């Protein structure tokens, strides 16, 4: 391995170069722009051999990836926020067609009002689309997750969304151990499924009447749920080969032997770990794989807790809580554990240690069975 100090976008680009997809369909949007910029430089310098397609929109970028993957080759793209929203139709198509597309989402707020800074609303809004979603805490993990995603996608024939916090990771410089050789971890792609070939014509994504559509959605639901095993396997084999592990691949526990457990995702967990280090009453359970949702692992990690506090950068408007909160609460249904929620960081609003301590202190002493707070505006 080679250690370098680099921004998260470039760490991801290095992982893409290592995977060497045959098609890279790219359209820049802040804060994911540095990924296609770096990949275009690599292409110009002859460091990557894949076809680099500078498309006219994010919709076209994912459409090109779907078309390429349907012919039996690896593809890649990256996007953020409004770009991901523009891909919405194709996101559902990729999952329904069981195509192992891989995308990086540099998480950013959705408008209006217009905002280019980080929260999770873009990818969380696509949580029900049938894609596997994995969230990185660090630039190192963003590099590693990209590689693991191709193993996951090609194992279960599902698209995978790599999520990393915009600016907090994409534009921040950290030391990263770059993998030099994937070896047997990710062999050349050999499609398990029939693929588009003029010599063997097939139809993909065809019309389906109600009975067939209903049955196929049930099948997709079952496959997504079962892909938890593939996520864990890809992580464990990666850890064995390259020496880096992130919890059990689904969740990561940090000082989780205390009465209060904080549950969160992404780079926010780095700050939460600092807060946990300064206290003796709270630990952290980081959700690494958000879809499929690791209910069993979370329930085991959170059973017997005095309180569980979700801290998240998204909001399910009309539910008066965040999406992660509702998922965790569902996983703990009937356990007697009290679950609380804090909405933070929307639009890139800073979440300093002082605010995190205030959230924990306030919700730890709440006399309610459950509560959602917006610190400073509630």
N, C-alpha and C positions, 0 to 999 in steps of 0.2 A: 504494500500500500504506500501511497504518497501523501504526506500531510501538507496541506496548504491552508493559508488564511484566505477565505473567499466569501463572497456574498452568497446567500442561499440560492438565488436564481442560477448562478454559475455552477453551484454544486449539483443542482438538478440537471443542468445542461451536460455536465460531465457524465452523469449517470445515463442520460439519453445516448450520448456518444458511445458509451460502452455497450448498451443494448443494440445500437445501430439499426433502428427501424428502417424499413424500405421506403416509407413515405412519412414525411413531416409536413403537415399542412398547418401553416401558421398565420395568425393575424394578431398584431400587437394591441394590447390594452393594458393600461396601468392597473395594478403593479406587477403584472406578469410579463411585461414587455422585454425585460432583460433576458428572459429565457429564449424567445425566438431570435433576439439580436445576437446572443452568443452562439446559438446554433447556426445562424446564417454565416457568421464568421468562420465557424468550424467547417461548414460546407465549402466556403470560398477557399479555405486553406487546405482542402483535401483531407480533413480529419474525419469526415463522415461521408459515407457512400450513398446514403439514401436520397431519394428525390425530395428536394425542398420546394414546396409549393406556396408561394406568397399569395394567398387567396384574398378575396375582396370583403369578406366578413367572417365573423365567428360561426355563423350558420354554415357557411361554405367550408370552413375549416373542419368541423366535425363531420359534415357530409362527405368530404373527401376521405377522412379517416374511415368512415363506415364503408364507403365504396372500396377503399384499398384493402381493409381487413376482410371484406367479403370475398376478395380474390385470393385470400390465403397468405397474406403477408402482415408483418407487424407495422403499426402506424403509431403516430404520436401527435398531440397538440397540447397547447396550454392556453388558459384564459382566466378571466376574472369577472365578477359582478355582472354588469349588463351584457357582457359577452357570453357568459354562461346562460343568462336568461334568454338571449337570442337563440342559443342552441337547444332550448327546451324541447322542441318537437323531435329533434334528432336524438336527443338523450334517451327519450323513451323508445325510439326506433332501434337504437343500438342494443339496448337491453332486451327488447322483445325478439330481436333477431339473433340473440345469443352470440354477439360478436365481441371478442376480447380486445376492445379498444382501451387504450390507457391515456389519461389526460391529467395534467397538473392544474389545479385551481389555486391561484394566489388569492386567497380570500379577501374580499372587499365589500363594503356596504353597497346596497342597492338604492337607487334614487326613487322618488324625490324626497327631500331635496338632494341635489347632486352632491356626492361625496366620494372621494377616491381612496379613503383610508379603510383600515381593517375592521371588519367584524365577520361573523360566519353566516350571515343571512343568505348569501348566494348559494353556497353548497347545501346548507340545511334545507333550503327551499326545494332542493332536488332529492331529498332523502327517500321519497317514495317511488323513485323512478326505476328501481331494479339494479342500480349500480352499487358495487362495493365502494365504501368510503373509508379512507384511512387518513388520520390527522397527525401531522408531525409536530413535535415540540421544539426541535432544533434543526439547524441546517444539515447536520450529520444525518439525522433521521430522515429528512426530506430526500437526501441522496440515496439512502438505503431503501426507503419506501418505494421509490421509483423502480428500482430493480426488482424488488419483491412483487410489485404489482403485476409485472408481466408473467411471473410464475403463477400468481393467483388467477389472473384473467385466462391464461391458456389452460389451466388445470380444470376450471369449472365452466369455461365459456361464458364469462360475464365481463362487462366493461368495469374498469376500476378508476376511481377518482382519487388522486393524491391531493390532499388539501394541506396548504401551508399558509400561515398568516402573512398577508401582504405587508410589505415594509418591515414589520418586526422580524421576519425571516428573509424575505426576498431581497431586501436591500441592506441587510445587516451582515457584517463580516464576522465570521467565526472560524476557528480551526476545524478542518474537515479532513478525515482520513479517506482519500479517494481510492476506491478499488481499482486495481490495474488490470485484473483478469478475472472474468466470471467463471472460467473453467466449466465444470459440469453443472454448475448451479442453474444456468440458463442456456441450454443447448439451442442450436438453430431451430427456428419455429417450423413445426410440422403440424398443420391443421388436423384436428380430430374430426372435423365436420366436412361435409361437401362444400366446395367453394366455387365461385363463379369461374367458368372456364368455357371458352367458345367450343371446345371439343366435347364438352359434357354439359350441355345447357341445363340449368336448374332455375327455380324461382325462389327468391328470398323475400320475406316480408309481404307475402301475398294477402289477398282479401280473406277474411274469415267471418263466417256467420256467427250468430250468438253462441251456439253450443260449443263450437270449436274455439272461439275467442275465450269463452269462460274457462274451458279446460286448459288452454294454453297459459292463461294468467295464473291459474292455480299451480301449474307446473313451474312457472317462473318464480312464484312465491316460494315454493318448496326448494328450488335450487338456490335462491338467494339465502334462505335460512340455513341451508346445509353448507353454504360456502364458508361459514365460520371455521370449519375444519381445515379448509384450504388456506385461509388467512393464517391460521396458527401453524400449519405445516410449513408454509413458505417462510414464516418468521423463524421457526425453530431450526430449519435446515440452513437458513442464512446465518443464524447465530453460531451454529456448529462449524460452518465453513469459514466465516469471517470474524468471529469473536465478538460480535456486538448483538446484544439482546435488549428488547424493550418490553419489560414485564413478561407476560406470557404470549405476547403478540396481539392480544385483544384488549387487555387492560394492564395498567402498571400501578402497583401499590407502592406508596412511599410513606414510611412511618405510620402505617395503617393499623397500629395496635392501640390506638387511642379512642376515647369515647365519641368524638365527633369526626366524621369523615367529610371531606370536601370532594366533590366530583366535578371535573372540568375536562377540557380538551386543549390541544394546540399549545402555542408558545406561552400562553397565560400560565400554564402549569409550572414553568420555570420560576416565575415570580411567586406562585403559591408555595413552591418548595422552600423558598427563602423565608416566607412567612411561617411555614410549618416548623422550620429550624429554630425560629425565635420563640416558639410556644411549646407547651407540653400537653395541650388538650386536644389537638386536631392533627389529622393525617390527611393524605391525599390518595384518591383513586382516579387515575387518569384514564379516560376512555380513548384508546388508540383507534379501534375499529368501531365506527359509529353505525355503519350499515354493512352487513347485518348487525343488529344490536345484540351485544353479548349479555343477555339477560341472566343466564345461569351464573356466569362468572361474577357479575356485579352483585347478584343476590348473595352469593357466598362471601364476597369481600365486605358487604355492608350489613350482614346479619348481626343482630345484637347491638348495633350502634345506638347511642343515646339520640343522636340527630344526624341527618345527612343534609349537607348544604350544597346545592348545585350553584356553580358560578359560571355564567355563560354569556357569550357575545351574540345572542340572537333573541328574537321574541316571536312567539306564535300569536300574532295579533288576533284578538277576539277570544283567546283562551286565558289572557292575563297571566301568562307565564312563558317560559322558554320551552323550546321543543325538547331539549335534553332533560329538563325537569319532568315533563310528562312521561318520557320514556323510562326514566329511573323510577318514578313513582309507580308506574305500571309494573316494573320488574319486582318492586318491593310490596306489591299489593298483598294484604293479609299478614304481613310480617310484624306489624305493630310499630315499625320504625317511622319516626316523624321526618318528613322530607320538606325542605325549604328551598327557596330559589332566589337568586340575585341576578338581575339583568345588568350587565356592565359593558363598557367598552364599545358601545354602538358608535359607528362612524369614526372609529379610531380614538375615542375618548380614553385618556390615560387611566390605567388601573394600578396605582401605586400600592406599595405594601400597607400604607396607612389606611387606604380604603378597604383593602382585603381584611385587615384586622378589625376594622369597624363592622364590616359585614358579618364576620364570624361572631364577634361579641354581641351584636344586636340579635342575630338569629339564634344564637345559643341560649339567650335569655328570653326569647319570645314566649309569651304565654299561650300562643295559638298552636293548633295542631299542624298548620301549614301556613306559609306566608310567602309572597313574592314582593321583593323590594327593588326599587330603582334608586340607588344611592344618590342623594343630592337633589332629586326631582320628584320623589314620591311623597 
